[in-house]
């Protein structure tokens, strides 16, 4: 299932935090691609996350429960991650150019946040190996 499509399935703050973790990880894996370009100079740029989710194909059997609810949950999850010292509001660097209307929309990883995202890489590798114990590339997570 596509990452953006999984965003449609967010139902709790914990779901939203997990989704944001994966979204940030995916963005960091694409240093010169569209994910990074649309993130401006943030590790997490919420308008880009919202756009990706809104444009995602719905999974089979999906019932719309409100884009506003998902948007709000993702904003609350981002703030929760600030309170946990995973993210901080603002761009990656002091010298970054930001648009005046970006206030409250972009976040950057703290050092503990960088470790938190890297743990996702380990979890993903574990799941890939668990789902595919014989090394076949067909069932990657």
N, C-alpha and C positions, 0 to 999 in steps of 0.2 A: 504494500500500500504506500502511495506517495506520502512524503512528509507533510505536505500541505493538507492532504485529505485527512490525515490523522488529526490535524488541528481541529477539524469539524467535530471530532469525537470528545473533545475536552468537556468535562462535566464538573470537575472540582478544582480547587486551587492546586492541590497536589498534582493532578493531571496536567494542569497548565504549566506548573514549574517543570515537570518532566518534559513536556513538549518544548518549552523554551530552551531547556538544556540541549535537547537534540537539535533544535533549530540553530542555536549558536554553534554547536559542534559542526554541523553541516556547512554553515557559513565560513567557518575557519578552514574547512577542507577545500574551499573554493577561493583562494586568495586573489585571483584575477578575474573571476567569473561574475555572473550576474548577481549571485547572492551577495557578494562583497560590494559590488558597485551600488546596489540598491540599499545597502546598509549605511551609506555615507561614511562617516568616520566613527561609527559606534560598533560595538560587538553585538548589540541588540537594538534594532531600530523598529519600534512597534508598528508604525504605519506600513512597513514592508511586510511584517508578519501578517498583519490584518489583510493586506492585499493578496498575499499568497493564499491564505485560507479562503477568502471570499471567491477567488478564482479557481479553487480546487474542485475537481469532479467529486460529487458526493459518493460515498461508498454504497454498495447495494443495501437496500432496506433503510437507508438513512432518512430520518424525519427531522426536518428543520426545527431547531429549538431556539432559534434567535441569534442572529449574528451579533446583536448588541450584547447579549449575554456572554458570548465567547470573547468579544472585544474587551468587555469589562473584566472578565475573569483573567485574561492575559495581562491587563494593566495591573490588576491586584496581585497577580503572581510575580510580575516584575518588581513591584514594590516590596513584596514579601522577600524576594531575593536580595533586595537592598538591605532590608532589616537583618538578614542572615549573613551580611558581609560577602555575598557572592557577586553582586553587581553594585555599581555606584552610578548615580545619574551623571550624564555628561559624556563628552567624546573621549576617545582613547588618550589624547594628549592635549596639553594646555595650548599648544600651537595650532590645534585643529581648527579648520574653518567650519563653523556651523551656521545654519540659517536661523534667523530670529524666531521663526515659527516652530522650531524644533524643541523648544523648552518642554521638558517632561516626556518627550517621545523617545529619547535615545539613552542607552545605558552602556557601560563598559565593564569588563570583568576586573575584579580585584585580584590580587595574587591567590587568595583562597578560591576565588571563582574560577581561575584558570585551572587549578587542581581539580575542582568539581567537574569541569567540562572534560578534563583528561580522564577522569574516572569513567565517564560515559564510554570513552574509546575502549577501555578495558572490559566494561560490561558488554559492549557490542561484540567484541572479539570472543568473549566467553560464550555468549549466546550463539554466535556463528559456529563455534566449535561444538557446542552442545547439540545444535540442530543438524550438524553435519560432521559426525565423528570420524568419517573416513576420508575427509579432505576434498570431497567433490565440490566444485564451485557452483553447483546448481541451486543450492538451498541457502544462499547467503541471506543474512538478516539485514 
